[in-house]
């Protein structure tokens, strides 16, 4: 390890060996034998055990004020503002795609899922499944209110693709040959896909919610409100 690496690795040990005044934050070496701050008369404490100073807290507060509420990053596990619902609907949309969409009765009995319909000639049904597949990571990676609201239109279009496919399938149902009796019923997967798609449209339009309002900050410690209470005359 080079000199730079050795110096960096010894930094925590150097900090732990320093003593500081809790009030003025003056630093003293542990080998100096000083146990009380000569200026404040306060017992010195190890530097690494002291809380952040008032100046550090003020700097952090100033940085937080520079970031708009709609640009503050939320946790990966944040489920509010329709984020969690859309993630769940994306997974349910993929599950419904594998459920029976058509229950074939004649000329033979068979349960045909949306996946099988897409493989057997209705390739346009892949669009809805692909939309759900893209929607999940798209919603998951939107971690600020501004970014959530920015993809509302895309999320809504993705969610609506399955509803369009269901409507097309109902309007243009599969037809058999005149020589072969062909009967079928719509399966549970088709209805589930329609419901999930409708919910996805509703929550997609609300993704991100309204812009957050900045809450008034309390006055800094040590200050007092100069406004007079109600009913007290000013002189």
C-alpha positions in Angstrom: 0.0 0.0 0.0 1.3 3.4 -1.0 1.8 6.4 1.3 -1.5 7.9 0.4 -3.4 4.7 1.3 -1.5 4.3 4.6 -2.3 7.9 5.5 -6.0 7.4 4.7 -6.2 4.1 6.7 -4.8 5.8 9.7 -7.2 8.7 9.6 -9.9 7.1 11.8 -7.3 6.3 14.5 -6.1 9.9 14.4 -9.7 11.2 14.9 -10.4 8.8 17.8 -7.2 10.1 19.6 -8.4 13.7 19.5 -10.3 15.4 22.3 -12.7 18.3 21.7 -14.6 20.8 23.7 -18.3 20.1 23.4 -19.0 23.9 23.4 -16.4 25.6 21.2 -15.1 22.5 19.5 -11.5 23.3 20.1 -9.3 20.3 19.4 -6.6 18.8 21.7 -4.4 15.8 21.4 -4.9 13.0 23.9 -1.1 13.1 24.7 -1.2 16.8 25.7 -2.7 15.9 29.1 -5.4 18.5 28.9 -8.8 17.3 30.2 -10.6 20.7 30.5 -11.0 23.3 27.9 -8.9 26.3 29.0 -11.4 28.8 27.4 -14.7 27.3 28.3 -13.9 25.3 31.4 -15.9 22.3 29.9 -14.6 18.7 30.2 -13.2 17.5 26.9 -14.8 14.6 25.1 -13.4 12.2 22.4 -14.1 13.8 19.0 -15.7 10.8 17.5 -18.3 10.6 20.3 -19.5 14.2 19.9 -22.7 14.9 18.0 -22.5 17.2 14.9 -21.8 20.8 15.7 -24.4 23.6 15.3 -22.5 24.8 12.2 -22.6 21.4 10.6 -26.3 21.1 11.3 -26.9 24.5 9.8 -25.0 23.6 6.7 -27.0 20.4 6.2 -30.3 22.4 6.7 -29.1 24.9 4.1 -28.4 22.2 1.6 -31.8 20.6 2.3 -33.5 23.9 1.6 -31.8 24.2 -1.8 -33.4 20.9 -2.9 -37.1 21.4 -3.9 -39.5 18.9 -2.2 -40.4 17.4 -5.5 -36.7 16.6 -6.2 -36.0 14.8 -2.9 -35.1 11.2 -3.4 -37.3 8.6 -1.7 -36.4 5.1 -0.6 -36.4 2.2 -3.0 -39.2 0.7 -0.8 -41.4 3.8 -0.9 -44.9 2.7 -1.9 -46.8 6.0 -1.7 -48.0 8.2 -4.5 -49.4 5.2 -6.5 -45.9 3.7 -6.8 -46.6 0.5 -4.9 -50.0 0.0 -6.5 -48.5 0.3 -10.0 -45.7 -2.1 -9.2 -48.3 -4.6 -8.0 -50.5 -4.1 -11.0 -47.5 -4.6 -13.3 -46.8 -8.0 -11.8 -50.6 -9.0 -11.8 -50.8 -8.0 -15.5 -48.0 -10.5 -16.3 -49.7 -13.1 -14.2 -53.1 -12.5 -15.9 -51.4 -12.9 -19.3 -50.6 -16.5 -18.4 -54.1 -17.3 -17.2 -56.9 -18.7 -19.5 -58.2 -16.0 -21.9 -60.3 -18.4 -24.0 -62.1 -21.6 -22.9 -62.5 -23.6 -26.0 -65.5 -26.0 -25.9 -65.8 -27.2 -29.5 -64.3 -29.0 -31.5 -62.3 -30.0 -28.4 -61.9 -28.6 -24.9 -58.8 -26.5 -24.1 -57.9 -23.5 -21.9 -55.9 -21.0 -24.0 -54.0 -18.3 -22.2 -53.0 -14.9 -23.6 -49.5 -16.3 -23.9 -50.7 -19.2 -26.1 -52.9 -16.9 -28.2 -49.9 -14.7 -28.9 -47.8 -17.7 -29.9 -50.5 -19.2 -32.1 -50.9 -16.3 -34.5 -52.2 -13.3 -32.4 -48.7 -11.8 -32.1 -50.1 -8.3 -31.4 -51.0 -9.6 -27.9 -47.3 -9.5 -27.1 -47.5 -5.7 -26.8 -49.5 -5.7 -23.6 -47.2 -8.2 -21.9 -44.1 -6.3 -23.0 -45.7 -3.1 -21.6 -46.2 -4.6 -18.2 -42.7 -6.0 -18.3 -41.3 -2.5 -18.9 -43.7 -0.7 -16.6 -42.3 -2.4 -13.4 -38.7 -1.2 -13.7 -39.9 2.1 -15.1 -42.0 2.8 -11.9 -39.3 1.3 -9.6 -36.6 3.7 -10.8 -38.7 6.8 -10.4 -37.7 8.0 -7.0 -38.6 11.7 -7.0 -42.0 13.2 -7.3 -40.9 15.2 -10.3 -39.8 12.0 -12.1 -42.9 10.1 -11.1 -45.1 12.9 -12.5 -42.9 13.1 -15.6 -43.7 9.5 -16.7 -47.5 9.6 -16.0 -48.3 9.6 -19.7 -46.0 6.7 -20.5 -47.2 4.6 -17.6 -50.8 5.2 -18.5 -50.2 4.2 -22.2 -48.4 1.0 -21.1 -51.3 0.1 -18.8 -53.9 0.9 -21.5 -52.3 -1.4 -24.1 -53.8 -4.6 -22.5 -57.3 -2.9 -22.4 -57.0 -2.1 -26.1 -56.1 -5.7 -26.8 -59.0 -7.1 -24.8 -61.4 -4.7 -26.6 -60.0 -5.8 -30.0 -60.3 -9.5 -29.1 -63.9 -9.0 -28.0 -64.8 -7.0 -31.1 -63.0 -9.4 -33.5 -63.3 -12.8 -31.9 -61.6 -15.9 -33.4 -63.8 -17.7 -35.9 -63.8 -21.3 -36.9 -64.3 -23.0 -40.2 -67.8 -23.4 -41.7 -67.3 -27.2 -41.7 -66.2 -27.4 -38.0 -68.3 -26.5 -35.1 -66.5 -23.8 -33.1 -67.6 -22.8 -29.6 -65.7 -21.0 -26.8 -66.1 -18.8 -23.8 -64.0 -16.0 -22.5 -61.8 -17.1 -19.7 -61.0 -15.6 -16.3 -57.6 -14.3 -17.4 -59.3 -12.0 -20.0 -61.5 -10.4 -17.4 -58.6 -10.1 -14.9 -56.4 -8.5 -17.6 -59.2 -6.0 -18.3 -59.6 -5.1 -14.7 -55.8 -4.8 -14.0 -55.5 -2.6 -17.1 -58.3 -0.3 -16.0 -56.8 0.1 -12.6 -53.4 0.7 -14.1 -54.9 3.6 -16.2 -56.5 5.1 -13.1 -53.4 5.0 -11.0 -51.1 5.8 -13.8 -52.9 9.2 -14.3 -52.3 9.8 -10.6 -48.7 8.6 -10.4 -46.6 10.9 -8.3 -49.6 12.7 -6.8 -49.8 16.4 -6.4 -46.7 18.6 -5.9 -45.7 18.5 -2.2 -46.1 21.7 -0.2 -43.2 23.1 1.7 -44.0 22.9 5.5 -43.0 26.0 7.5 -39.7 25.4 9.4 -39.5 26.2 13.1 -37.2 29.1 14.1 -33.6 28.1 14.9 -32.9 27.3 18.6 -32.1 30.4 20.6 -34.4 32.7 18.6 -37.8 34.0 19.6 -40.8 35.0 17.6 -40.9 38.8 17.4 -44.6 38.9 16.5 -47.0 39.9 19.2 -49.6 37.4 20.3 -53.3 38.2 19.3 -54.9 40.8 21.5 -51.7 42.5 22.6 -51.2 46.0 21.5 -47.8 47.1 20.1 -46.2 50.2 21.5 
